[in-house]
């Protein structure tokens, strides 16, 4: 039941800042010595297919074999909090609708364009394109509350004039596809999911109203770290 005092919370915040600065200094000194080593704490979201994050990270580790990478997986808003609290060094996430906090830098690396997933027996399945306005009476499998994808899709539905009837939520796009396959409803999902998961019983429809989610890397402005510079620069070269 014990909780820190206001002074205790400030002590922890300052201590975390000192540790991060010390780590950055150690990495920078190693770089001057011609040795690229250290630990990089990276935050990532679930869906990063549009930048082939698995291939990116593998290639980065091959180029920097003495750098240890620690992965923390969570939603965009939580990763932004971890960055602000200095608990991770950089994060690969979505640009939130509310924007990036002022203390952080963000560079766009790619984007997800959303499509509509429907069961193959659905009346719309014979078409190649659909409008969101046609979906007001549908049951939706939606992203989890607090995910940027949920905010974008909810805003798109409201702009089309209706509040979506959400029957189920899932943080995983793959799980959403399985639910559509089972006939539970329809789902708005990144188009990359359809090519990555070839599932029978599902039809992809393009949307007349474009829903686009920006994917990129974020890091603190007030920390100079050669390892963060390395992963950000490597990522930008990777997506060119």
N, C-alpha and C positions, 0 to 999 in steps of 0.2 A: 504493500500500500504506500510505500515511500515514493515521493515525487521530488524532482530537483527544484531548488529555489530559482528565482530569476537570475541570481548571480551564477548558480550552477549551470543553467542553460547557456548563459553567455560564455562560461568557461569551456564548455563542451564545443560550442561553435568556434571559438577562437583556437582551441586545441586542434580541431579538425582542419582548420585553415593552416595552422603551423605545420601539421603533418603533410598536408598536400603540397605546401610550398617546399618542404624539405625533400619530398619525393621528386618534385619537379627539378629542384637544384641538383640532386644526385643524378638524374637522367641527363641533365644538361652538361654536367661535368664529364659524365661518361661519353657523351657525344664529342666533347672537345678532345678526349683521349682516344677517339677513334673507335670506341666500343658502344654499339647500340644495344643496350640492355636495360631492363627494368620491368615493371609490372604496369599493364594498362587495364584499367577497370572500365569496361564498356557496357553500356545499357543498350538493349535492343527490344524492339516490339516483335510481335508474332509474325507479321506478314512483311517480308522484305524481298519478295521474289523479283520485284521490278528492278532491283539493282543487283540481283544474284549475290546476296550477302554471303552465302556459304562459300561461293567461289572467291569472292573478294577477301574474306578472312583467311582462307587457305593460302591464297597468293601472298597476302601481307605477311603471314607467319613464315612463309618460305623465304621472303625477302628480309625478314627481321627474325632470324632463328633464336636470338638471345632475348627476345621480348616475350614475357609471359602475359597472356591475355586472360582476364577473368571476366566472364559474361554474367550479367544480371538481366533477366528477362522480365518485362513488366509493360504496363500501358504507358502511352505517351505522357499523360499528366503526372503519373508517379515518377517517371524517369526525369522529368523536368524538376520535380521536387528534389530528387536525389542529386541532380547536378547543382542546384542552388545550395543544397546542404553539404556540398563537396564530398559526397560519398561515392561518386563515380567521376571518371575523368572526361568522358564524352559519351554521346548517345546517338543511336540511329533510330529515328522516330518520325512521326508525322507532324507537319506544321498544324497546330491547333487553330480552330476558327478564331479564337481570342487573340492569337498572335504569340510570338516568342517573348518570354520575360526580358526586361531591359538589360539584365545582367548577363545574358547569354548571346552567343553568336550562332547563326544558323546558315548552312549552305544547302541548297537544293541539289539532290543527286538523281532524283527520278520522280515518277508519279504513277499512281494507280488510277485507272479509268474503270468505273463501275459498270457492270452489266446486271441483267436480271436473270436469276435462275428459277425455272419453273419445271414441274414434273412433265414428262413427255405426253401425258394424257390431258394436260391442261389445255383449255380452249385456245390460249395464246401460243401454244407450242409450235403451231404450223407457220407462224410468222417469224420474220427476222428482226423486227424492231417493235418496240412498244413505248407508249407514253406513260409517265407516272400517273397521269390523270385517269387512266384506265384501271388503276390498281386500288382504288379507294375501298373496295369491298373485299379485298384479299386478306388472307391471314399471312402475317410476316414473321419470318425468322430473322431476328435482328442482332446486331452487335451488342456487347455489354454496355450498360450505362457508364458514361465516363470515357469511353473510347472515342477517338476523333472520328472514326468511321461512323459510329452511331450518331454523332452530332451532325455530320455532313448529310447522311441519309435522311435523318429526321427533318433537317432544314429543307431538303429537296422535296420531301413529301408535303410539308406544310406549304411550301411555295406552289405546289401543284393543287393546293386547296383542300387537303384532308389530313387528319391525324391517323397514322398507320395503326392497324389492329395487330399489335405485337403479341403473338401467342407463345413465343420462346425466344430466349437470348443465349448467345454463345460467343465467347471470346475468340474462338477458333473458326476461321472461314471454312476449313475442311469439315468441321463438325456441322456447320451450316449447310454445306452441300449434301451431307448424308441425311439431314433432316428433310431437305427438299426431295431427295430421292425417295424417302419414306412417305411422301405425300402430306407432310405436316403443314406446308405452306410454300410461299415464294420467298426469295432472298435477294438482296442487293449485295453483290460481292465483287471484289477486284477481278478484272477480266483474266489476269494471270492464273487465277485459281482454276479456271476451266481447262486451260491447256496443261496445267500441272497435275490435275486430277481428272482423268478420263473416266467418268462414272456413267454407267448405263442408267436410263430412266430420267435423265436431266437434259433440258434444253436451255441453251444460252440465248438471250435476246438482248440486242443492243438497245440502249435507251435514247429517246429523242432528246431528253433533258440531260445534259452531260453532268456527271458527278465525278470530280477529280480530287484526289487526295495527294498532296505533296509529301514526298519522302526525302529526308536529308539527315545531315549530321549536326549536332549541337554541342557546344562546349562553353565553358566560362570565359568571359572577356578578361577577367583580372588574374588569370593564371597563365604564365608562359611555360609551356611544356613541349619539349622536342618530340616526345612520344605522341602527344595529341596532334601536333603539327604533322607528324609522319603519317598517322592513320587518316587524317582529314585530306592531306595532299594525295595520298595513295588512292583514297576513295574517289576523289575528283578525277584522277587519271583513269581509274578503272571504268568509270561510266562514260568516258568520252567516246 
